[in-house]
Amino acid sequence: MIFIINISEKYVNVLHCDCQKAGCGKDEIMSEQTENLLTGMADAGCKAEEIVKAEHILQTGNMRELTKFLKQCRCGLLDRMHESQKRVDLMDYLIRKTEKQSMK
């Protein structure tokens, strides 16, 4: 079964099967578990390409590979968080430096 997934920055919109045959029986909504996984990844800040890849892995039924991939995505998010923390630390330094200069 093939699903069309519309991914935006903040949500995943799961649509119906892309089969155009009338009465093919494949026009079903994606399982709630799959939808929750993909939506959760989007909510966590995963990239669209990562969400699509996770969906493809999920379709194969290889849960070990999916778990491994989700852990890789988590590491990427953690790296981005650390980079963001460095920028916040730099801003804190600049604020303290500016405050000290204004006290002179």
Secondary structure, 3 states (H helix, E strand, C coil): CCEEEEECCCCEEEEEECCCCCCCCCCCCCCHHHHHHHHHHHHHCCCHHHHHHHHHHHHHCCHHHHHHHHHHHHHHHHHHHHHHHHHHHHHHHHHHHHHHHHCC
